[in-house]
Amino acid sequence: MKKFIQKSAMSLALVVLFGSAMLVMTGCDIFNCKGREEDEKILMSLGGQPGESTMLDGTESAGQEAKEETGAAETPKEENSAEASESPSGESVKIESATYVGGEGADAMYEIVMVVSPELVKKGFNVGDVFATLSGAPTLNNWDGIMTYDPSMGKEEDLPDGGKRITWKTSLYFTGSAPNAGDPVTLGVNAAGQDENGEWSETEITGTLQVKWAE
């Protein structure tokens, strides 16, 4: 009887020792390896090898889902030249920008970019005059500074919609005191040209832009 008890105890110890060894080497015991075997089957079906992790990296998984939703590859965004070159509608002209390039007072030079609408270009009109006021918006009867556009001094670009972009570097002639540095000055522009009967005419001032003078 004593030998039987010793033999049973030895067998139980071997079982515990064997189970512990399996747990250390395989990560499971003799009663709980079923889940790992199923994971390895899934991994092998995806092209993996036994023993590799079946867990996907969180970042890769999220990135993959994002690609599936938006497409495998993003197409580089192309600039839309028609949108970038949009002209004003109707018989009008506008100032896109006025950049100070040097000088003081009445000698201050600006590079002015203007766009003439397709309707005016079709009629044969171009930029007429650039105006400036020290207070309020310029009109044909109310302005403090003026300069008539010289086509030979400007850079003209035909736009896809039939309009025209003009870049012109100029100073302005002031009838009274010129603005001081930092004074708010409103610039305006109109269009002028000959109609089909050869008569010269000009439009009202339709495009204005305020700048801080000589800054």
Disulfide bonds with the S-S distance in Angstrom:
Cys28-Cys33 2.01
